[in-house]
Amino acid sequence: QVTLVEAGGGLVQAGGSLRLSCAASGSIFSINSINAMCWYRQAPGKQRELVAGIMRSGDTNYAKSVRGRFTIYRDNAKNTVILQMNSLKPEDTAVYYCVADPSNYYGSNPDMYDYWGQGTQVTVSS
């Protein structure tokens, strides 16, 4: 089993920045099996959507709505993934979830991921 713990959410004005972090813990075997690490978000009344994903190799995938504003990166030695969010907009307001899976999948189907964090709230005021 893998446990994911997010940190860094909060309230920010439009145009501001936030940095989310996610730390993975578990057995050495489970941690080393993780390939894809992603950030999803869910706004009130909406479905969960992929924000960004990164493979152990460093390959990345971004939603069109955040491309150029958000950056995802990971530290495999520390089992962490970071989402740097710049130029935030009110429509970025959501609960952000850290997600991980042993597979090569880092797409937009949330059912494909084995591990989910509890989520952290991001609120962007206008």
Secondary structure, 3 states (H helix, E strand, C coil): CEEEEEECCEEEECCCCEEEEEEEEECHHHHHHCCEEEEEEECCCCCCEEEEEECCCCCEEECCCCCCCEEEEEECCCCEEEEEECCCCHHHCEEEEEEEECCCCCCCCHHHCCEECCCEEEEEEC
